[in-house]
């Protein structure tokens, strides 16, 4: 095999520095109450690697590295007691590695299948299975989240119906804000999504 070499500029575009990562833009939206954002996202969901330039996803918006063979990587930082609600991915696998802290994961439509992961434990959740997680440590926990097997965009993510109901408690405008950016609330074995 004939190899190629990276020049410094190209090499720099392949490096993500943790201290330079920032949360997704919608997470910075002050018109959405923090508890409503916490239903949908980890407190800070920071893009590390995004898909190629043609793919329009929220993960690509701030990703310092773009294009890595069809995967995305994000870091999910969660203060104690927080983490996103039940959701499923239509086509992609979501693989979690605990980097810091302890997390309780819940699977299936009712979230009844529960287990705890500790640093460097890994779980890979296949498409069409509801999952959620929350940090159960006394300090902020961090997960590495790898999405593979297709385009990771809002058309691939579907929240459980109960999440839509909880969002409505913050007012119809909050629910509409998430629906307007592409979130759906049908992830259930009886869902229509």
Secondary structure, 3 states (H helix, E strand, C coil): CCCCCCCHHHHHCCCCCHHHCCECHHHHCCCCCHHHHHHHCCCEEEEEEECCCCCCCCCCCCCCEECCCCCEEEEEEECCCCCCCCEEECCCEEEEEEEECCEEEEECCCCCEEEEECCCCEEEECCCCCEEEEECCCCCEEEEEEEECCCCCCCCEEECHHHHHHHHCCCHHHHHHHHHCCCECCCCCCCCC
